[in-house]
Amino acid sequence: MASRATLKLLVAPTAQNKRLDRKGATFYLLMMDRTGTAGMSFAGKVWRLLVGIKDGLTLLFLLLFFATLFAILSARPSVAQVRDGALLLKLDGVVVEERSPINPFTALLASEAPVREFAARDLVRAIDAAAADSRMQAVVLDLDRFLGGGQVHLREISDALARVRAAEKPVFAFATLYSDDSLLLAANANEIWVDPLGGAAILGPGGNNLYFGALLDRLNITARVYRVGTYKAAVEPWTQSSMSPEARENAQALYGSLWEEWQTYVQRARPRANLPAFAQQPAQLIAANGGSMARAALQAGIVDHLGSRYQFEDRVAKLVGEDKLTDTRFAHTALQPWLQSLGPQRGGRAIGVVTVAGTIVDGEAGPGTAGGTRIAKLLDDALDDELAGLVLRVDSPGGSVLASEEIRRAVERHRANGTPVAVSMANVAASGGYWVATPAQRIFAEPETITGSIGVFAVFPTFERLAQEYGVGSDGVSTTPLSGQPDLIGGLTPEVESILQSGTEETYRTFLQRVSQSRNMTVERADSLGQGRVWDGGTARQVGLVDQYGGVDDALAWVAAQAKLGEGEWHPTYLGENTSAYDTLLRQWLIKDDAQEARRDVAALAAGQQRDIFHRLEQQLAMLLQVRGMQAYCMECPVAERTPVAARSAGRGWMQELLSFLAR
C-alpha cells in the first residue's frame, strides 16, 4: 500500500507537487546544462588530442619519408667522390662470388651486425680500371679487418694487382696481422706494411672436424644415413668418432694440392720470402726475434716494413698527395664511388652470366644462396632475351638434388635453343655444384678449384632407443608397410629402409649418367671418378672432369668465339643482379665501421678459429635435424664464410622471418 501511495503522490498533479516539479525542473535543467557543457568540453579535449596526435604522426611520417629519401640518395656513391690519388680498397669483410641481400627481420634479431661482403668481380674490375686510369696513381689495400675469402677469388684479385704493378703503379698493403688469405691477396704489393705489435701467421689448409657417432650412441639417438660413395665423408660426423682411412686419403690429397698452389703463387710473387721456414718453424723464428711476430715476418721477407697506420698513410701521402677532407691522410677514392664512375658494361650483344653461389636449396632463396626455383626462373626468363651465349658461374658445395636438377634442366633448355653454354668454376663446384655443370659444352676451372664429390646421401635421426629408455612406447594399426612411416619415435620398417637406400642408389646412378653424357665417358669411368671423392681443379682437369684452366673471363671469351663474336662485339650481363636502394640503405645503417670485428691480431685470429669450430658444429647439427630431401652436398669442402645474418636466413621467406620475429 505504501508503495502505491508514494506512486500516486509522484504522479498526482497537486499544487505542492507542481511547486516541487518546477523546482526539480529548474534543478534538472541547470544540471543538464552544466553536465552537457562539461561533456562537450571533455569531448572537445579528446578531439583536440586526437587531432594533435594525427598531426604529430603525419609530421613524423613526413620527416621519416624525407629522411629515408635523403638517405637513399646519399647512400648511392657519387661520381663527384672520385678524386686524384690512390684507389683505397678497405676490405673490412669477406670476399664472395655473390653478395647476399640483408634480411631486415634477421638483422634486427641478430646480436651482431652483418659482415660486409665484397664481390670478387667488382674488386677485379675496379683494380683493372685503376691500372688504366691516370687519376689513380696507386692502389692501397687496407686489410686490418679483412676476414678472408676463397683461394680462387683471392688469387684473381692478386693477379689484378700484379697488372697494376705492370702498369708501373705501386701497390701498398697494411694490416696488423696477416694470415693465409691476406698474404695471398697482398702477395703482389710493392710494399707490405705491418703494425709492430702485429705480425704474420701462416696456418695452411686443413684442420679437425667434429664427430658425433659415440655421442649419438650414448644418447640413444640413431642417425639414419643412406649414401652412395666410398669417399662421401659428409655423413661420417654422424656415424663415426674419427675420420675414415678413405676420407683421410682424399683430404690429404686435396689439402696438399691447395697448399702447394698457395706456396707456389706467394713464392713466385715474393721470391725473397723464406716461406718454408716461416711456415714450418714459426716458433723458432719468433723466439729468435725476441718474441716479436712482426720482426720475424720482416726477417723472413714476408713483409717489407714495420710501422703504425699513421706512418703507413704518411708514406702513401708523400707519393699521391694529402687528403684534408677525410680522416685518411692520403688522397684517395673509395671502392663504391669508383665502381659507380665506371658504369655498366655495354656494347655489342649480351652474353648472360648466371651465378650459382652458396648452398643449393629448394625455392626462391638468394642471392648468396642458390635457390633452385629462383635461378631456374632467371634462366627461363632469359630465353626470350636473344642472348649470344650463356656462362654458368658456380661457387657452391651443392645441396638439394631436386634443386640442382631444376637448375640443370633450365640450362638444358638454353642448349636446346642453340645457345652456346660454358661453366666457370670458382672456389668450389662440388657435388650438386658439379651436377648443375653437366649441361655445359665446356667447363673452366682453376687449379685451386674444389670439384667432384660425385655422390649423394640422405640423413635424419630416429629416437626409438631414447623413447624406450624413458618408457615411451609407439604402437598403432597399419594397413601397409608404409603406414605412419617414417616413424621417428617408433623406428623405421625394413621396407622403408630398403626404399630409402634404393632411392639413394638410383639418384647416384642418375648423377653418373649426367656425368657420363657430359664428359663423354662410360658410366663405369664416371663411377671410378665419383664415389664422393673430392678433386682439386688441377687433378680434375687431368682425369677429364674439367676441360681447361681459366676464370669467368676465359669462359666468356670461349662462348663469344662459339657465337662468332669478336672483341668489342659482346658484353657480359649478370642475370638477376639488381642491388636495390633499399638494400644499400640497410647496409649503410646496419654496417658501421665501429660495428665490424676488432682489428685482427693473433688473439683475434685464435678467437676466430674457435668461432669457426662452433659454426661447423651448428652446420652439422642443422644438417642432421632439419627436414631435407636427398642431398648432393660436399660438407668436407672448405667454403668461405658468409655473413652470419645471411647464413641464418638462407632459404627463409620474409613471412617466416616475421613470424620468427613475433615469436620472440
Beta strands, then each sheet from edge to edge (+ up, - down):
strand 1: 85-90
strand 2: 93-96
strand 3: 116-119
strand 4: 136-142
strand 5: 171-178
strand 6: 191-200
strand 7: 222-228
strand 8: 305-306
strand 9: 332-334
strand 10: 349-357
strand 11: 360-361
strand 12: 370-371
strand 13: 389-396
strand 14: 398-400
strand 15: 421-430
strand 16: 442-445
strand 17: 450-452
strand 18: 456-462
strand 19: 534-536
strand 20: 548-549
strand 21: 570-574
strand 22: 631-633
sheet 1: 8+ 6+ 5+ 4+ 1+ 9+
sheet 2: 2+ 3+
sheet 3: 7+ 18-
sheet 4: 19+ 17- 15- 13- 10- 21-
sheet 5: 11+ 12+
sheet 6: 14+ 22-
sheet 7: 19+ 17- 15- 16- 20-
end
